[in-house]
């Protein structure tokens, strides 16, 4: 199909469709350029005659047509007709919604490094494989949290990080419950037994199973409540530079990875909880781009406000140990 | 404050927090019905004094049992928050069911943010003093 186009009042063409795309990419033509081809009743703007070409998907840097411009917010390339300049930086129309939301909530335009945030390995599990993605994510968060959260995607939905948190956290918690239940006889033998305080083993097993079954639901609900407390605390400390989604993603990856340490006998739950908090402080500083001290302050404010929930999470992480201690009468409630 | 539709890709907070509230209610009912162990207060165990949120679990238990007076007395701030959550859930259910625009807050000016922080801190401190005085 051959096209004619109007350039400076002069009719040009005919040119094949591929040439039309090249001229559009080069910026010679734009969405408002009048074009005509056989079958059209009248000359019409390019965006009406060929809507698909004006909304042509941006490409990666590997195959960028000449003249296309990189969007600061998404890192993708777009024709000049789809680019606006804010504060000297190029942004695409596709990123408009996110830019407006970010400015309203954080007062800042997206940074240049947004396109470099490819997320933890879990976000690329389709390419890496399920188990490798989980392992790489846990390893990155626990061993090098600073680097992990510098490259973590700050947006992209809450489903993926929630899936990681529930999967890994539930597995770690349930393994810890089973592990500690198996060895609780050994634990109880070290505890002073009070008369009449022995729990029937079958009751302890039943309670352990019930808690294990409820664990995924508990983790889902507690993740939102805890992240909500955390985001509120960040707002109180003037540290909420990104939307709630960013805080939630940070919480899920940090605490989810920390829960894995619950498989360590006896003290694993405590170690995992504390190291998860450390990772979360580092993560909040990197994702919200605030001082680490401000992130730590927000953490303490959240802990004060949500200490009941934190106790609940702690209890889940060492559930059977708590049950053993309660059965021995060592704890007063 | 303005009423507007959700933008593409924007988090649906009304659906999210309504779901969390209902899920928490179901979980709390199950937990109490099954008589599962309730979390101890680590702060209380170590210091002997109630923490700022001590009594919250009992407040929920009284509220679920319909004893709102006792729920208010045990932890006034947490009971007030519970009331706020109920009102938000009613708003969220209404806008979701009727597909209405959402109520969105504009960013607070600096002086309003400072006032909000001061009010929140004062409320927390006053409530904590009440808990210590009551020996909750």
Interface residues (C-beta under 8 A of the other chain):
Chain A: X97 X98 X100 X101 X104 X105 X107 X155 X158 X207 X210 X211 X214 X217 X218 X220 X221 X224 X225 X228 X236 X238 X243 X244 X245 X304 X305 X306 X307 X308 X311 X312 X314 X315 X322 X323 X326 X331 X333
Chain B: X7 X8 X9 X10 X11 X13 X16 X17 X20 X23 X24 X27 X30 X31 X34 X36 X37 X38 X39 X40 X41 X42 X43 X51 X52 X53 X56 X57 X106 X107 X113 X117 X120 X124
